[in-house]
Amino acid sequence: MENEWVTLFEEGIDAQVKSTGKYKTTTVYAVIDLPLEKSTVTKNALMPALLLHGTSSKPAPELLMRAIEELYGASMHARVGKHGDVQTFEYILQVPDENIVGESGLFEQALQLFAEMIFDPLQEDSGFSRRALDIERTLHEQKILNLINDKMSYAAEKCLEIMAEGEPYGIPRLGYAEDLQDLDAKTLLQDYVNIVKHRPLHIYIVGNVDFDMVKSVVGRVFGRYINLHHTVEGSELPRQIAKRKESLEEKQKIEEMDVNQGKLNLGLRTGINYASDDYPSLLMYNGILGGFPHSKLFLNVREKASLAYYASSRLEGLKGYLYIYAGIDSQRYDDALTVIKEQLAEIKQGHISDDEIEFTKVGLINQYMQSDDPPLTGAALQMYARYTGRAWSVKELIDAIEKMDKEDVVRVAAQVQLDTIYFLKGKEGDAR
């Protein structure tokens, strides 16, 4: 059973376990899926941080953190995530293998604190702690506003918003600063309790653990909060779809700011996503285009034409969106855009060398071999399988990549459509 995922419960809680001697810690990754909606994104994004301010039995952040750290240096976190059209509450627990430290029951002690953080957070007058809300609201607002100071991230977010306008994916992960002030502690707690009560909890456990022990402990600990014998109701989440455009008309926006370096971002639709048989071919396409130092964007836009300080591409696999990033002199916008479009045409026309194919295979395989080391990689793949209906293991992806040839990449390239061009330029006269 080594390295295989085993489902412990199928109703009330989705608990899957991967028993492996690869790690000296046991990792628990728990996820609640939420629809990504403009009306709720901000308050949902704020909630996980409030959980770390205490629980009913540990009514202060320092008490909670001390309690978990005393369990041989265990740790736990809560955060908000965004995966395609889905917003997530993500809870992470890491605790040393109790067989190594010789502390029987260590896993259960840590899991009890973990479950309490999720289901029994600190309350004040039937709401979250007002002090905690004030602190986290300020920090959250700063995170949102800091985006504009990081011009690379700002430009990427603006390109995404324009490209995915009208789609859930176009909603920013952290929400909107202007929505923070209307949040109150009591309503937030009510909304949070309603979420954890009615939406399924998906738990992934990775470590050198015994299946029977884990099932018993999970049932005992989480059974205090969840009825494990009845399905928890939850509205259907949107299936991740790789949308293509009917029209080939490109959206273009140029914004001017006081920047030292122009940020040119292109958004492309591929019509292929994580659920597609051609997903490994899409990985190859992105790698050849801009995923590595040997890629066409890096060599031709940055090195040969000297048009960019950086030039690369990134794939959003769940949606099948591909993004090109380039930092350029604002006065060389037309030249840079022309050469970038030439690279897209080169791949579509099959102008791909054997070296580009082989170097990209090596790069992707190395990435996946390294990604298979962290304990959460397998859990993320299980989660993506739930979102798309398609399960890929790291081994399956590597095997598929090894079999790739130029024709596979050209077939994918024929489907790629340029959707959005966003350019953040320096103010007139700024040629730095």
N, C-alpha and C positions, 0 to 999 in steps of 0.2 A: 504493500500500500504506500510505500515511500513515494513522495512527490505527486500523489494523486489527491484531488479534492474529494472529500467525503461530506455529504450533507447530513447534518444531525437532526434538524427539524425542518419540516416543510410547511408548517402552518404556524401563524402567529409570529414566528421569527425565522428568518432564513439564516441558519448558522452553518457555515462550511469550514472544514478543517483540513489543513495540509500538514501531515506529520513528517518532519524531516530533521535529521541530526546535523544539518548544515549550520545552524545558528546556536549561539549560547543564550539567546533570549527568546521569549515567546511574545509574538506581536499579535495584537488584536486590533482590527480595523473595522469599525462599525459605521454604517452609512444609512442615512435616511434620504430618500429621493424626493425632490419637490419640483413642481412645475416652475419654470423660470418666467416670471411675470413682472411687469413694470410696477404694478400696484403693491407687490409684496417683497420685491428683491431687496430693498434697503433694510427693512426690519429683519428679514430672515438672515441677511448677511451679518447683522450686528449680534444676533442671539448667541452663537457659539462662544464668543468671547466672554459673555456674562456668566457662563457656566463655571468658568475658572475662578470666580470670586468666592466660591464656597458652596457647601451643601448643608443639608439640615443637621448633620452630625459634625461637620467641620465648617462652622459659620464665618470663615474668613479665608482669604486666598492663601495667606501664609500657613494656616492650619491644614488646609487641603494639600498644599504642595509638600509640606513637611511630612504629612502622613504617607503620601505615596513615595517620597524619597526614602523614607525609613524602611521601605520594603526592598532593601538591598539595591537602592538606586533606581528603582522603577520610575517611569515617567508617563504622563498622559497629557493629551492636548485635545483641543476642539477647534475646528475651523470651518469656514464655508468654502465650498468648491463650485465650479461651473464646468460641466462636461456636455458639450453640445448644447442642446435645448433644455438641459436639466440642471437645476441648482441642488446642491447637496449640503447636508450637515455631515461632517466627517469627524469621527472621534477615534483617537489612536492611543493605545496602551502598549507599553513595552515593559516587560518584567523579566528579570533573569530566570533562566531555567532552574526550577526548584531542585532538580536532580543534581545540578552542578553545585549549587550553594548549600545543599543538604537541608533545606527548609521545607518540610512537608506542609502543604496547604498554602504556600506562598501565592500560587496562581489564583486561588479562590479569594484570598485577602485582597489582592490587587483588583480582581474583577469586581468585588463588592464596591470598592471605592469608585471604580470606573462606572458601574451601573448607577450608583448614587449621583455622580456628576451628571449623567444623562437624564435621569428620571426624577431626581429629587434635589433640584438646585436650591440655593439659599433664597428664602423668601422674606419680604418685609411688607407688612400690611397687605397681604395677598398679592404682592407683586415682586418683581426682581428688586434687589437692593437699589435704591435711588442713587446712592453714591457710586455704585458700580456702573449704573447707566450713564451717569454724568462723565465718568472717566472714559468709558468705552466709546461714548458718543463723540467726545473730543478727539480721541485717537483715530476713530473710524473716519471722521470728517477730514482729518489731516492726511490719512492714507489716500482718500479720494482726491483731495486738492494737490497732493504731492505729484500726482500723475502729470500735471501740467509742467512741473519742473523737470521731469524726466522726458525730454522731448522725443526720444526714440519710442518709449512706451506710449506716450500721448499720441503720436502719429499712428502707431499700430492700432490703438484703440479706436481712433477716428476712422481709419480705413475700414475696420471691422464693422463699426456702427453704420457706415454708409452702405457697405456691401450687403449687410444682413438687415437692413431697415424693414420693419414689419414682421421679422422673424424673432422668436425668443432669443436666439443666439446673439442678436444684436444688442441685447440688454447687458450693461456692464456688470461684472461679477459682484462688485462692492455696492452697487446701487448708486443713489443720487444724494449729494450733500444736502440739497434743499429739502429732502424728505426726513432728515434726521431730527429736526427740531420738534416735529409733531409727535414723536414717539414718547409714550409714557410707560412707566415700569409695570403698572398693573395690567394694562392691555397686552404688553409684550409677553408677560408670563402666561396669560390666558391663551394667547396665540401659540406659544411654544408648547404648552401642555396639550393643547388640541392636536398639534402636529404629532408629538411623540405618542399620543394615545391612539391616533387613528391611521397613521402611516406605518407601513412595514419597516422593520429594522433588519438590515442585512449585515451579518457579522462574518468576518473572515479571520481565521486564527491560523497562524503559521508558527511552528516550533517543534521541538522534540517532545511531543505530547502523546499521551495515550487517549485514543478516541473515546473509550468508555468513561474515563475520568473527566474529560472535557465535556462530554454530553451531560454527565451528572452535575458538574459544577455550573455549566451554563444554564441548565434547566432550573437548578436551585436558586441561583443568583438572579437571573432575569425573570424567572417565574414569579418573583415577588411583585414585578411591575407589569408583566405581560402574561396574558392567558395563552399558554403555549398550545392549547388544544383547539383553538378557534382561529380562523383566518382573520387577520386584521384588515379592515376595509381601507382602501386607498385608491384615489382616482387614478385613471390610467395616465401615464406619462407619454409625451409625444415620441413616436418612433423616430430615430435619427435617420433623416433622409438626405441624400446627396442631390440637391436641387440643381437643375440646369436652367438656363434662360431660354425663352422662346426667341427673344430678340438679342442680336449681337451688339447692340448699342452700348458703348462703355459709359459708365458714370465717371465724371471727373470733377475734382474739387481742389482748388489751390487756396491755401490759407497762409497768411503772412504774420510772422512773429519776429521778435528780436532773438534770432538764433544765429550761432556761428556757423552752423552746418545745415544745409537743407536735408529734409527727410522725405525721400521718395518711397511710397508704399503702393504696391499693386496687389489687388485681391482677385483671385481666379477661382472659378468653379470648375471642378473636375468631373462631376457626374458619377464619381466613385467614392465609396466610403468604406469604413471598417467592415461592413457587412458584405462587401462585394468580393467575388472571386478574384477580381483584379486588384485588390488592395495591396498585395506584395509588389505588383508591377507599379503601382502608384508610389510606393516607397522608393523604388528604383528611380522613377521619373524625378521625384523631388531631390534625391541624392545627386543625380547627374546635373540637374538644373542649378541647385544652390545649396545643397546640404553639407558640402565638404570643401576643403581648400583646393581640391582638384576640379571642382565643379565649374560649369560654364560661366556662371555669373561672376564668381571670384576671379577666374583667370582672364576673362574677356572684358568685363566691365571695370574691374578694379586694377588688375595687373597690366594688361596690354593697352587698354585705352586710357588708363589713369583717370577715369571719370568718377570714381567713388572711393571714399575712405573705407567703406565696408559694403559688401553686397552678398546677400544670401537669401535663402528661401526656407519656409517652414510649412509643414503640413498639419492641418487640423483634421485628423483621421475620422472622427465621428461624423463630421459634417461634409467631409470631402472638399474643404476649402484649402487653398494654397495661397500663401502670402510671400511676396518678395519685398525685401527691405534693402534700401541703399542710402548711405549718407553721402551727399554730393555737394559740390559748390552750387549755390542757388542759380548762378548764371549759366550753368551747363545742363539745365533741366532737359531741354530738347535732345541734346546729344546722348545723355544717359538713358532717357526713355527709348530712344531709337535703338541703342545697342542692347538694352534689355529685351526689347521685342524681337530683335534679331536672334537672341538665344532661344526664345520660345519657338521661333520658326525653324531654327536649326534642328531641334529635337523632333519637331513635327515632320520635317523632311527626311529624318533618319540619318542626319549627319552626326553620328555618335561613334566614337572610336572604341576599339577593343579595350584600350587602357581605361577609358571612362567607365565602361561596363565592369571590368574586373576590379578597379579601385573602389567603385561604389559598392560592389558586393562585399568586398573586404571591410569597408567602413561600416556598412549596415550590420553585417554579422558581428563585428566587434561591439557595436553599440548594443545589440540585443544580448550578446553574451554577458556584457557588463551589467545590463539592466536586469538580468536574471539573478544577480547577486542580492540586491535588496529584498527583504521579505515581502514588501508591499507590491512588487511587480505582478506576481501571480494574482493577487487580490484585485488589482486594477484591471487585469485582463478578464477576470470573472465578472467584474462590474460592467465592463464594456460589452461583454456577451449578453448581459441582461438588457442593456440598452438597445442593442442592435439585432439580437437573435442569432448572432454569429460568434462562435467561440474560436479564438486563435490561441494556441500555445506559443511560447517562445520558440520551441523546436519546430513547430509547423511553419512559422514565419521564416526561420532560418533556412529550412529545407526548400521552401518556395523561392526564396531569394537566390539560393544556389543554382536553381534551374532556369533563372531568367536569361533571356537573350534580347537582342536589340529590337526584334519584332514586338516583344511584349511591351517595351517602353514606347515604341512608336504608336502602338494601338491605343495606349492610354493618352498619349500626347494629342491624338486626333480629337479627343473629347474635351480637352481643356479650353475654357473660354475666359478671356480677360473680362472682368466685370467692373472693377473699380480702380481708378487712379487717384491717389491722394498725395498731394505735395505740400509739405510744410516748408515754406521758403523764408529766407531772411528778408528783412526790409530793404527797400530800394537803396542802392548805394552800398549795401553790405556784401562785399565780395569775398569775405573771409572763408 
